Amino acid sequence: MRERDALHIIKKYPNRRLYDTQTSTYITLVDVKRMVLEKDEFRVLDAKTNEDLTRSIMLQIILEEESGGVPLFSAEMLAQIIRSYGHVMQGMLGSYLEKNMQAFADIQSDLAGGAQTDAEQKIDSEVWQQLLAMQAPMMQGMMSNYIEQSRKMFLQMREIMASQTAVLFQSLGDGTLKPDLLKTNQPPQQPTQGEP
């Protein structure tokens, strides 16, 4: 039996095999998934270069989960994530998703808290599934409201930043930058005849 407190070092070899240095055995992605579910701390390192491959292995697990069963991500959501790469908001999106996943895990843990035996965990799991099935429309409504509030707050923040930026540029320059130009990604309109 392995120690739960110790950091597992898993070596990935060129033949794509994973070697758990703590148990001195070859393991599979299923074993790594079990470690994640059991909240074991681990790192996957390239056997030759010692490059950290942990994220890559976790992405492989997600890909396998998405390929079989009920996918978590819709095609539209994946497209939105792909579009965010290289965008100035990429870091903000990553932080946003991470914090929301942590909040979701905390809520799930609080609701399921206290179960200690396998039988109790199974009952809690069944009760949790029934509760979610009954409450799904309400929870979806709550999440929709939360997302809409977040969107409105972001738009307000963007407006405030645009007006503050415009004031800053106007005080530094000749005053030609207008706040409404910062609200959209559209180029400034050309003045019509008769306008200065």
C-alpha positions as CSV (number, residue, x, y, z in Angstrom):
1,M,0.0,0.0,0.0
2,R,1.4,3.4,-0.9
3,E,1.7,6.5,1.2
4,R,-0.9,9.1,0.3
5,D,1.2,12.0,1.5
6,A,4.2,11.3,-0.7
7,L,4.5,12.8,-4.1
8,H,4.4,10.1,-6.8
9,I,7.0,10.5,-9.5
10,I,5.9,8.7,-12.7
11,K,8.4,8.4,-15.5
12,K,7.1,8.3,-19.0
13,Y,9.4,6.4,-21.4
14,P,9.7,6.8,-25.2
15,N,7.6,3.6,-25.7
16,R,4.7,5.6,-24.1
17,R,4.8,3.4,-21.0
18,L,4.3,5.0,-17.5
19,Y,6.5,3.8,-14.6
20,D,5.5,4.5,-11.0
21,T,8.7,5.0,-9.2
22,Q,7.1,4.6,-5.8
23,T,5.6,1.2,-6.4
24,S,8.2,0.1,-9.0
25,T,5.6,-1.0,-11.5
26,Y,4.3,0.0,-14.9
27,I,0.9,1.7,-14.8
28,T,-1.7,2.9,-17.2
29,L,-3.8,6.0,-17.7
30,V,-6.5,4.3,-15.8
31,D,-4.2,4.1,-12.8
32,V,-3.3,7.8,-13.2
33,K,-7.0,8.6,-13.3
34,R,-7.5,6.7,-10.1
35,M,-4.7,8.8,-8.5
36,V,-6.5,12.0,-9.6
37,L,-9.8,10.7,-8.2
38,E,-8.1,9.7,-4.9
39,K,-6.4,13.2,-4.8
40,D,-2.9,11.6,-4.7
41,E,-0.2,14.1,-5.5
42,F,1.9,13.1,-8.5
43,R,4.1,14.4,-11.3
44,V,4.7,12.7,-14.7
45,L,8.2,13.3,-15.9
46,D,9.9,12.4,-19.2
47,A,12.4,9.7,-18.4
48,K,15.1,11.2,-20.6
49,T,14.7,15.0,-20.1
50,N,12.8,15.2,-16.8
51,E,10.3,17.6,-18.6
52,D,7.1,17.8,-16.6
53,L,4.4,16.0,-18.7
54,T,1.7,16.0,-16.0
55,R,-0.7,18.3,-17.9
56,S,-0.2,16.3,-21.1
57,I,-1.1,13.1,-19.3
58,M,-4.2,14.7,-17.7
59,L,-5.3,16.0,-21.1
60,Q,-5.0,12.4,-22.5
61,I,-7.3,11.2,-19.6
62,I,-9.8,14.0,-20.5
63,L,-9.7,13.0,-24.2
64,E,-10.4,9.4,-23.3
65,E,-13.3,10.4,-21.0
66,E,-14.7,12.8,-23.7
67,S,-14.5,10.0,-26.4
68,G,-16.5,7.5,-24.4
69,G,-19.7,8.0,-22.4
70,V,-21.4,11.4,-22.0
71,P,-19.0,14.3,-23.0
72,L,-18.6,17.2,-20.6
73,F,-17.6,19.7,-23.3
74,S,-19.8,20.6,-26.2
75,A,-18.3,21.3,-29.6
76,E,-19.2,25.0,-29.1
77,M,-17.5,25.2,-25.7
78,L,-14.3,23.6,-27.1
79,A,-14.4,26.0,-30.0
80,Q,-14.6,29.0,-27.6
81,I,-11.7,27.6,-25.6
82,I,-9.6,27.2,-28.7
83,R,-10.5,30.8,-29.8
84,S,-9.2,32.1,-26.4
85,Y,-5.7,30.9,-27.0
86,G,-3.4,33.8,-27.9
87,H,-6.1,36.3,-26.9
88,V,-5.3,38.9,-24.3
89,M,-8.0,37.4,-22.0
90,Q,-6.4,33.9,-22.1
91,G,-4.9,34.2,-18.6
92,M,-8.2,35.5,-17.2
93,L,-10.2,32.6,-18.7
94,G,-7.8,30.1,-17.3
95,S,-8.0,31.6,-13.8
96,Y,-11.8,32.0,-14.2
97,L,-12.3,28.3,-15.1
98,E,-9.9,27.1,-12.4
99,K,-11.7,29.1,-9.6
100,N,-15.1,28.0,-10.8
101,M,-14.0,24.4,-10.9
102,Q,-12.6,24.7,-7.3
103,A,-15.9,26.3,-6.1
104,F,-17.8,23.5,-7.8
105,A,-15.6,20.9,-6.1
106,D,-16.0,22.6,-2.7
107,I,-19.8,22.6,-3.1
108,Q,-19.8,19.0,-4.1
109,S,-17.5,18.1,-1.2
110,D,-19.7,20.0,1.3
111,L,-22.9,18.3,0.0
112,A,-21.3,14.8,0.1
113,G,-19.4,15.4,3.3
114,G,-19.4,12.9,6.1
115,A,-19.7,9.7,4.2
116,Q,-17.1,7.3,5.4
117,T,-18.0,3.7,4.5
118,D,-18.3,2.4,1.0
119,A,-22.0,1.8,1.6
120,E,-22.5,5.3,2.9
121,Q,-20.6,6.7,-0.1
122,K,-22.8,4.7,-2.5
123,I,-26.0,5.9,-0.8
124,D,-24.7,9.5,-0.8
125,S,-23.8,9.1,-4.5
126,E,-27.3,7.8,-5.3
127,V,-29.0,10.5,-3.2
128,W,-26.8,13.1,-4.9
129,Q,-27.7,11.9,-8.4
130,Q,-31.5,11.9,-7.5
131,L,-31.2,15.4,-6.0
132,L,-29.4,16.7,-9.1
133,A,-31.9,15.1,-11.4
134,M,-34.8,16.8,-9.5
135,Q,-32.9,20.1,-9.1
136,A,-31.2,20.2,-12.6
137,P,-33.6,22.9,-14.1
138,M,-33.2,25.1,-11.0
139,M,-29.4,24.6,-10.9
140,Q,-29.2,25.4,-14.6
141,G,-31.2,28.5,-14.0
142,M,-28.9,29.6,-11.2
143,M,-25.9,29.0,-13.3
144,S,-27.4,30.9,-16.2
145,N,-28.1,33.9,-13.8
146,Y,-24.5,33.7,-12.5
147,I,-23.1,33.7,-16.0
148,E,-25.3,36.6,-17.1
149,Q,-24.3,38.6,-14.0
150,S,-20.6,37.8,-14.7
151,R,-21.1,39.0,-18.3
152,K,-22.7,42.2,-17.3
153,M,-20.0,42.9,-14.7
154,F,-17.3,42.3,-17.3
155,L,-19.0,44.7,-19.7
156,Q,-19.2,47.3,-17.0
157,M,-15.6,46.8,-16.1
158,R,-14.7,47.1,-19.8
159,E,-16.7,50.4,-20.1
160,I,-14.9,51.8,-17.0
161,M,-11.5,50.8,-18.3
162,A,-12.3,52.3,-21.7
163,S,-13.3,55.6,-20.3
164,Q,-10.3,55.7,-17.9
165,T,-8.0,54.9,-20.8
166,A,-9.6,57.6,-22.9
167,V,-9.1,60.2,-20.1
168,L,-5.5,59.2,-19.7
169,F,-4.8,59.4,-23.4
170,Q,-6.6,62.7,-23.7
171,S,-4.6,64.2,-20.9
172,L,-1.3,63.0,-22.5
173,G,-2.1,63.8,-26.1
174,D,-4.1,66.1,-28.3
175,G,-7.4,64.7,-27.2
176,T,-8.2,62.9,-30.4
177,L,-8.9,59.5,-28.8
178,K,-12.6,59.1,-27.9
179,P,-14.0,56.7,-25.3
180,D,-16.5,55.2,-27.7
181,L,-13.7,54.0,-30.0
182,L,-12.4,51.8,-27.2
183,K,-15.8,50.1,-26.8
184,T,-15.6,48.2,-30.0
185,N,-13.0,46.7,-32.3
186,Q,-14.2,48.8,-35.2
187,P,-11.9,51.3,-36.8
188,P,-12.8,55.0,-36.4
189,Q,-15.3,56.4,-38.9
190,Q,-14.0,58.8,-41.5
191,P,-15.4,62.3,-41.1
192,T,-18.0,63.2,-43.7
193,Q,-17.6,66.3,-45.8
194,G,-18.2,69.4,-43.8
195,E,-16.8,67.9,-40.6
196,P,-13.4,68.9,-39.3
